[in-house]
Amino acid sequence: MLDKKLNLITKKISTDYEELFSEVITNIKLEGRYREFSDIARISHKPQIAYDFKRNKEITLWCINDYLGMGVKENVIKAAIKATEEMGVGAGGTRNICGSHTKLKALENELASLHNKDSALVFTSGYVSNEASITALVKIIPDCVIFSDSENHASIIEGIKKSGAKKVIFKHHDLEDLEEKLKHVDINCPKLIIFESVYSMDGSISNIRALCDLADKYHAMTYVDEVHAVGLYGKTGGGISEVQDVRDRLTIIEGTLAKGFGTMGGYITGSKNLIDCIRSISSGFIFTTSLSPAIAAAATESIRYLKTHNLERVKLFENASKVKHLLKTSGIEFIDHGSHMIPIIIGDPVLCKKISDTLIDKYSIFIQHINYPTVARGQERLRITPTPGHTDSMIEQLVFALTETFKENGIL
Ligand SMILES: Cc1ncc(COP(=O)(O)O)c(C=O)c1O
């Protein structure tokens, strides 16, 4: 993910490595995109609160990806503890060597049923599942041409790059552009269309049915990343493909266990043969230690719970509506595609960081500033993620703090 400037520096012929590293960091700092990590601890009995060790105070989390609070839910914690007591902490090996434990088998069964597919395969993260599956698919079908939405996640981009497949980028959500590009490839050539169901940086939602129609017309496979949708959307938490009733039309549904399900790990689901192929040849699946029994058991509990309980989803969307309503009445502009994400464009990396710092220092509100390379330069933003556990007074405090901070900085 190095930009041109950084590449220039690394191309310098020098063996003073420390100086090279230091120059790169200086440049990143000059651009206002040096990443400072927080030092926080979530408090399991107060789902929206964490203790900030840098500032020695409690803060309210408004950018957490544990969208439904499942990571601190009692039944999920208990499942992790029980599995650890029964089976120990580590998986003990790769899937091939001792690491295919019974909690993973249960998890894969649960995921296959969630997405109405024959089989599922669990990876160590959503990132790995994208990178490793896309690379493996192209190993299986070397002539496959990949059509990728221009706003796809880094893990998809890296997977495509690593696969060496011919790639065609289509404009974000633009079905006409995609069709125009599909037309130019031989109908008999294998093709794969990759897109996300909910784009986390703008909160937009794909028309999966229309994408599947195009895929059928041009004989393409489909790959949907449901990372920001699983658990949250659909009657049983099966994501946007469940809402749009198109699970059966998709070749691969990919997801994470780390966001809506509150734990960790990633997965793909698909036909028996497809999953068997990827299981057999994917390097990123084969050559790494599998998820621990605790994580697998916790994820299974979380998925099972969300299949039959709607409360968290209902509360999340109620809270998202409340935040949006208050922002509107306060005159704060945000992007609204009807999803749970609430992005506010600031458009300047230094100002974005300054606002984020003020919010946490002065108001104990944590909203991470999102700068390049996560978003394009000039598109720097704050991205608010409401959760079911945010109270009305937390929401009022959030909008008050944003209003005051924006006024102080002359953007309201
Ligand atoms: C669209 C998308 N896909 C995949 C991932 C990676 O998922 P994980 O955090 O489980 O590695 C992310 C992470 O934020 C993402 O936004």
The ligand as an ORCA input file, in Angstrom:
! r2SCAN-3c Opt
* xyz 0 1
  C     -15.218     -5.069      3.222
  C     -14.273     -5.751      4.136
  N     -13.881     -6.999      3.854
  C     -13.025     -7.660      4.657
  C     -12.525     -7.073      5.799
  C     -11.601     -7.837      6.683
  O     -12.310     -8.430      7.708
  P     -11.563     -8.826      9.088
  O     -11.554     -7.598      9.920
  O     -12.342     -9.951      9.634
  O     -10.174     -9.232      8.690
  C     -12.911     -5.776      6.140
  C     -12.409     -5.146      7.387
  O     -12.799     -4.142      7.832
  C     -13.796     -5.091      5.278
  O     -14.172     -3.839      5.543
*
